[in-house]
């Protein structure tokens, strides 16, 4: 499901000419991981963790108490990804480098119709909220909830 929401077109927010300066940061191509590779790594690491807990003999005695926790974290991260991507599609806030995604030559036309690569422009409209911060909130709240259940 998260893969499905990743490739939908976001809301096309109208950017006024007087606010275009907010989105004129330079476009950097090499600072991110391709989406398909990220999902493959995420799926592999979750599967590897479950596999180790299930089939590695010294960890089998730990598996029964941790199985619900592993599945809960997996489900929470998947739902978090779907919800965050859905909000990104609804909000459609441009990234700081949106101008150079939309106009690769740096020249804006009077109608403000993008001339850049449509996939790059579509990805440039998915800035808010950050998937990293929402995932971090999930990952920090699970140990805290676990510690609170041990105390009470």
Secondary structure, 3 states (H helix, E strand, C coil): CHHHHHCCCCCCCCCCHHHHHHHCCCCCCCCCCCHHHHHHHHHHHHHHHHHHHHHCHHHHHHHHHHHHHHHHHHHHHHHHHHHHHHHHHHHCCCCCCHHHHHCCCCCCCCCCCCCCCHHHHHHHCCCCCCHHHHHHHHHHHHHHHHHHHHHC
